[in-house]
Amino acid sequence: MSNSKISYSQFLCLFFVNRIVMVLTFLPIFNAPPKNQDVWLSVVFMYPFSILASLPLIYLCSLFPNQTFTSILSIIFGRASIVLSILYVWFFLHITAIQVAQFVEFMATAALPETPILFLIVTMLTVCLYALKKGIEPLARFAQITTFITMLSLAIIMIISLRFFDPSALKPVLEKNISQSIFGGIYLCSLSSEIITIGMINPYIVKNKNCILKDMTKTISLAFLLVDIFYLAITLIVLSLFGYAQASRLSFPFYSAIKVLSVAEFLERFESLHMAIWIMGIFLKITYFMYILLTTIQELRNTADHFAYAIPFTSVLAPFVFYIIPDFLSLDRFMSYRYFTLYSYIFIFFIPLFTLIFAKIKLRSRKR
């Protein structure tokens, strides 16, 4: 296990950037329930579901302050935990590959259409490997810088877009049953794969042992609140500019919205600002999940250095991305609410919840 330590504020920045970066491009809620102008309500409902989904891991962190989630699995389930750890290796590898594929999809479609895909993959993974070698602490410091730049840039874009805001684009409110918007919020929560990293980063956070539960809950609540505020603002901008019907047909709604913004028909090309913060964010997200993946493998293999597996698993990751890329429609279908919702919740909520229940039972039996 690494000796690097990060603060709660640094973890908040890591969490925020990882969650918001895909909102800057894909906005999947436009192709999920309620499938009308009430999508902004789904963003509102995302917040409470995200907090609820995080609670099992937060409680586990307070019970085992110096253990990662996979270590907790080993403590609670013994040898049976090996199967669960292997499943999480697959999950982190799969999520990382999807992130690289989405990076390639955006760059090859919107930004650099003539650049070879192999060059994009190799360049990104090489830079990520260099960052992995440095460890979690420098990555967390970079997240602080990225968070400041991202929030400032988005705030500027929001202010500029105020004159385009059209409340009529949100009407009629609750055209369908409110349950559709609630289900949309549940789906958006399932896209927060970062929730499982709460347990994996747990031992690397500098803690006050008497306030672990309070501090972690406060950190995650604030992180999701910031995500929700910016997510809601981005959704409202896109709805105002395009309306739901047109926005749902766009591959990259927010990027398309930024391209039409201007100030006095003089200051334009805000998509370059978007591109800068997006590349910083996606680099951080891919590197972060690769770090989590390598940490899981390190603990499964019981070795001292997480980086020892970096090059072998990157060699596996690159062809896996090539397998995903040829059919982006299949990737988009898998990431839809029909398939990804249950797939994600198994890993970020149900397994941690059952682990928490068994941990409580085990601790009570020991006290007796």
WOURCOR-V576281 format. One record per residue. SS is DSSP state (H for helix, E for strand, C for the rest). OMEGA is omega in whole degrees, 0 to 359 (999 if undefined). Layout:
# WOURCOR-V576281
((SS OMEGA) (SS OMEGA))
This chain:
# WOURCOR-V576281
((C 180) (C 177) (C 180) (C 179) (C 176) (E 180) (C 177) (H 181) (H 177) (H 177) (H 176) (H 180) (H 176) (H 183) (H 182) (H 183) (H 180) (H 183) (H 187) (H 191) (H 180) (H 176) (H 182) (H 182) (C 196) (C 181) (C 185) (H 183) (H 181) (H 176) (H 180) (C 177) (C 11) (C 178) (C 172) (C 184) (C 179) (C 181) (H 180) (H 176) (H 177) (H 178) (H 177) (H 181) (H 180) (H 186) (H 180) (H 179) (H 179) (H 178) (H 180) (H 180) (H 181) (H 188) (H 179) (H 180) (H 178) (H 178) (H 178) (H 178) (H 179) (H 179) (H 182) (C 189) (C 183) (C 183) (C 170) (C 181) (H 180) (H 174) (H 177) (H 176) (H 180) (H 180) (H 185) (H 189) (H 179) (H 183) (H 178) (H 181) (H 180) (H 179) (H 179) (H 179) (H 178) (H 176) (H 179) (H 172) (H 177) (H 183) (H 181) (H 177) (H 181) (H 180) (H 179) (H 179) (H 178) (H 180) (H 178) (H 179) (H 179) (H 173) (H 180) (H 180) (H 181) (H 183) (H 184) (H 182) (H 189) (H 190) (H 185) (C 187) (C 182) (C 180) (C 179) (C 181) (H 181) (H 179) (H 180) (H 182) (H 183) (H 180) (H 181) (H 183) (H 178) (H 178) (H 179) (H 178) (H 178) (H 179) (H 179) (H 180) (H 182) (H 178) (C 187) (H 184) (H 175) (H 178) (H 178) (H 177) (H 177) (H 178) (H 178) (H 179) (H 181) (H 179) (H 180) (H 181) (H 181) (H 182) (H 178) (H 181) (H 180) (H 178) (H 178) (H 180) (H 180) (H 181) (H 180) (H 185) (H 181) (H 183) (H 178) (H 186) (C 182) (C 181) (H 182) (H 178) (H 181) (H 184) (C 354) (C 178) (C 181) (C 177) (C 175) (C 178) (C 182) (H 180) (H 178) (H 178) (H 178) (H 178) (H 175) (H 177) (H 177) (H 178) (H 180) (H 177) (H 181) (H 178) (C 180) (C 178) (H 179) (H 181) (H 182) (H 180) (H 174) (H 181) (H 184) (H 180) (H 185) (H 184) (H 182) (H 181) (E 176) (C 188) (C 164) (C 189) (C 181) (C 186) (C 185) (H 182) (H 181) (H 184) (H 180) (H 178) (H 179) (H 181) (H 182) (H 179) (H 180) (H 180) (H 180) (H 177) (H 177) (H 178) (H 184) (H 180) (H 181) (H 178) (H 180) (H 180) (H 179) (H 180) (H 180) (H 178) (H 182) (H 178) (H 181) (H 184) (H 188) (H 190) (H 186) (H 186) (H 181) (H 182) (H 182) (C 179) (C 182) (C 178) (C 182) (C 189) (H 184) (H 177) (H 178) (H 179) (H 181) (H 183) (H 181) (C 180) (C 175) (C 177) (E 179) (C 181) (C 181) (C 181) (E 184) (C 177) (C 178) (C 179) (H 176) (H 175) (H 177) (H 182) (H 181) (H 182) (H 180) (H 180) (H 176) (H 182) (H 183) (H 174) (H 180) (H 182) (H 181) (H 180) (H 181) (H 180) (H 173) (H 177) (H 178) (H 178) (H 182) (H 176) (H 178) (H 179) (H 178) (H 181) (H 178) (H 180) (H 179) (C 178) (C 187) (C 188) (C 179) (H 185) (H 180) (H 182) (H 186) (H 183) (H 177) (H 182) (H 173) (H 177) (H 175) (H 184) (H 184) (H 177) (H 177) (H 177) (H 178) (H 178) (H 182) (H 192) (H 188) (C 182) (C 180) (H 179) (H 177) (H 178) (H 179) (H 178) (H 180) (H 181) (C 180) (C 183) (C 182) (C 187) (C 190) (H 184) (H 181) (H 180) (H 182) (H 184) (H 177) (H 185) (H 186) (H 184) (H 189) (H 178) (H 175) (H 180) (H 179) (H 177) (H 178) (H 179) (H 179) (H 178) (H 178) (H 179) (H 182) (H 180) (H 178) (H 180) (H 177) (H 181) (H 179) (C 999))
